[in-house]
């Protein structure tokens, strides 16, 4: 029986008990402003539970706000008391006056506050009703897309008429290079002074910005995962009532084929912004007469009316990016800008990690987190994602090209640049020269240098480069306000127009330099700079390594009403909380954890820790003995026996690409591969990412053919690598993954300078617990997170079944077993000898075969 006042969760089918529990916990976390860590294995309907739980809360939250507003606006006798109660929080925080005010002044102030509060409520209600009426009109307007298409055609005709009516006697426009000159630069202090004395008021701009309604931001790693989430929303009971906006990069959302053909992200971004500048360029007054500019390319997809109508269309129905692109091409409107216009009134915004986790990108995209809900999905590697997003790398070649471009730009426009612009350009050139010196040379490609690897603190790096006297914060603000990087990139230096150079410039070296400058403004303790010098300046590099991702996550946690960190496998959680939440200032009382089991019955999973092989050889793939012939041959015998009893597909994960290559070479020479191929067709993870789908399709077809033919082959065997192209985001359900084999433990390379520095940082800044250092815990956690992701490729739904074989006796250690997901760990059995393990595997698949008869 449902408790009184308990939330109701609309669901497309009768939810499993664990889904009910998940939604209840999620609802509570959002209601009470928590930071929630939610773990739900693949196949348990995590996405649908997130959708229905979060949108149920949003529905109830908005209804409560409406009821509260109606109550306060009622014309009964308790209105004044209700409003006074609502204002009590504000008034109670105000310190009392030192001298007692007369009663009539106190009453006047109170009544004025009440009137202002009621006026604000009325305005909010009016805006809310207008938004809802507008959305309802959009949803009911079946002729909208045809009207939009008709309008687009009319706009095209108008453009053609304007081009035909151009008077050839009007002369040339202003110099097309005019837009490449940076405007007169004002520092922040000068801008504030000018605003103060010239009447500048930021509040006027704020009034023009559309109010952001309460919304949920959902982010994930890849566009395919985001599209899958949108499809789940479309299947949910909320699909007809929710306004959803999908965001993406220009590269993913541009529908202008001329621009899309440029390929690289930076070239697409630069070309897009250049075309917008052409569209909005002002006419020039010269000799008292207004002259029209030279004809420049503008994007035909950014008409104001078309953007506004496409924005409304986006809000009117749930669409993923592909569906949105089709509509945008049909209506000739830009989905990139239309979706950004749709953010303020949207209730659910779907966007990639970068857009929400990087402050600059967030600001540029119009994403405002203050008081909103953020759901971060597939968050098992969130710490690594934050570190990667805020790290930066530069090669010597990029530095030299950036210096050459900026120096020639300065020389070319010296007479037209203001003094302050020239000053900052000189500072940037000075810093770039210092960075090149650190790599052991001058701004030329051929300067030879010794091979070394050096790791420095930020301050020591600045001293070494002799740029510690430069205020990088001011330089960074100059980069942002002047947009000098884009102007220099557009203005390619003479003599550098070759195809090879075009390919090199695709990375936009000045933009890379700007990103590295920003990284150097981090606190000295939060990052390190790794210098790799090898052979020449051109191939040498410097990399900023962020050691403290919490420093960039802290503002997100502070701004948001609630943050939900979700994943299929979030174990181990304790170190995750310490590094990313506690270090960001989140108190333990604000954090809640929820972990649910799998929907499969316990008899559908068989996890085994295998300590030794068929000949009794102990399986321990340490660095010292994993390459021995005995160990490799024993691993081959294990796999051969497994292929004898496992039907369908077997996926075998190796700890690294290097070890995969060596063991397969050994097996080919010793005949192990030949024996394996007589039982299952062998596939290997491809070297190129664009070949993954082709290999998976052939792998699947082979298994299906073997099931039908009933020949000597019983299926297929796929060799893959932990952390590779097939260890995350790939679905080995049903016959594709009846057995997952994990060979060894994929520990990261502890000799890596970056990893050693990260370990040292954690040891110094995080508390020690459980008899181990935080640095050592990091190594173990990186290993087990990778293992959990790989073995999670199988068992994708309630009726699925599979066995998981962990080939290394070290998996039997209690501390290691504790890092497996609960639903796997609870059924894991350790076998010190091969015979009993093999017998349990044979029995497992015999029982499944009998059940299917």
ABEGO torsion letter per residue (X at the ends): XBBBGBBBBBBABBBBAAAAAAAAAAAAAAAAGBBBBBBBBBGAGAAAAAAAAAAAAAAAAAAAAAAAAAAAABABAAAAAAAAAAAAAAAAABBBBABBBBAAAAAAAAAAAAAAAAAAAAAAAAAAAAAAAAAAAAAABAAAAAAAAAAAAAAAAAAAAAAAABBAAAEBBBBAAAAABBBBBBBAAAAAAAAAAAGBBAAAAAAABBBBBBBBBBBBABAAAAAAAAAAAAABAAAAABBBBBBBBAAAABABAAAAAAGBAAAAAAAAAAAAAAAABBBBBBGGBBBBBBBBBBBAAABAAAAAAAAAAAAABBBBAAAAAAAAAAAGBBAAAAAAAAAAABABBBBBAAAAABAAAAAAAGBBABGBBBBBBGAAAAAAAAAAAABBBBBAAAAAAAAAAAAAAAAAAAAABBAAAAAAAAAAAAAAAAAAAAAGBBBBAABBBBBBBBBBBAAAAAAAAGAAABBAAAAAAAAAAAGAAAAAAABBBBGAABAAAAAAAAAGAAAAAAAAAAAAABBAAABBBBBBBBGBAAABBBBBBBABAAAAAAAAAAABABBBBBBABAOBAAAAAAAAAAAAGBBAAABBBBBBBBABBAAABBBBBBABBAAGBBBBBBAAAAABAAAAAAAAAAAAAAAAABBEBBBBBBABAAAAAAAAAAAAAAGAAAAAAAABBBBBBBABAAAAAAAAAAAAAAAAAAAAAGBABAEBBBBBBBGBAAABGBBBBEAABABBBBBEBBBBBAABAAAAAAAAAAAAABBBBGGBBAAAAAAAAAAAAAAAAAAAABGABAABBBBBBBBEAAAABAAAAAABBAAAAAABBBBABAAAAAAAAAAAAAAAAAAAX
